Amino acid sequence: MLVSAKEMLNKAKAGHYAVGQFNINNLEWAKAILLTAEEMKSPVILGVSEGAGKYMCGYKTIVGMVKGMIEGLGITVPVAIHLDHGSYEGAYKCIEAGFSSVMFDGSHYPIEENIAKTKELVAVCNEKGLSIEAEVGSIGGEEDGVIGGGEVASPDECKMIADLGVTMLAAGIGNIHGKYPANWTGLNFEVLAKISEKVGDMPLVLHGGTGIPEDMIKKAISLGVSKINVNTECQLSFAAATRKYIEAGKDLEGKGFDPRKLLAPGVEAIKATVREKIELFGSAGKA
């Protein structure tokens, strides 16, 4: 069922596990993630970037598709549809379209403006029963044109944003979107511990979950990270499986060119990646 991410993340924080946000790019993605979450009895968050929203013909199309899938596939686990790295305008569009959760990424604004805009959106989301994620300090890598170098957030600024009543907080701790460079220095646990101390029960979000070693993920969860975003890893596994199918000439055998057949190995690969992450994050059986 479609719910806000509030309850699932508060439970995760209290239970020392994390819920995965898996970004969706099309019908196959959404279906693979929902089926795997149901199979593993795990709550799940479907992330939608503004670019992916445009690609999938707008936010209303996405809400219609996901609601239809929840019903059609008989999904019983809690599901949130969440705007990922939303702009101020984008957040309002998603609220209007029926998303159950939004992220307002005001990290590129001066802190005063980030606070003012976040505060306003918190009031709107509270009124409508939606969860809201805010971000402090830019996170490294590239996501829809937002670029940073693995920055680290200020624990004091985190406290200022947390105090506005957001549901969850994304804070840079040296994490990066996309593939991690060879010279990456790892997550900054010292800063994470300080942020955790300042924000108390607030669930923390780790962006750029692809490529962070498992022991670091587990340590981050133990220090208060309750939501971990995964996107690139599913894309890579989908692409590898599709490449293998075509390189083996399967699309030339019988009706192998039928998209339902052509995309099936990629869908299975997404499921395997999601399964692996749900196990690592500890959310299996927590629905």
Secondary structure, 3 states (H helix, E strand, C coil): CECCCHHHHHHHHHHCCCEEEEECCCHHHHHHHHHHHHHCCCCEEEEEEHHHHHHCCCHHHHHHHHHHHHHHCCCCCCEEEEEEEECHHHHHHHHHHCCCEEEECCCCCCHHHHHHHHHHHHHHHHHHCCEEEEEECCCEEEECCEEECCCECCHHHHHHHHCCCCCEEEECECCECCCCCCCCCCCCHHHHHHHHHHHCCCCEEECCCCCCCHHHHHHHHHCCEEEEEECHHHHHHHHHHHHHHHHCCHHHCCCCCCHHHHCHHHHHHHHHHHHHHHHHHCCCCCC
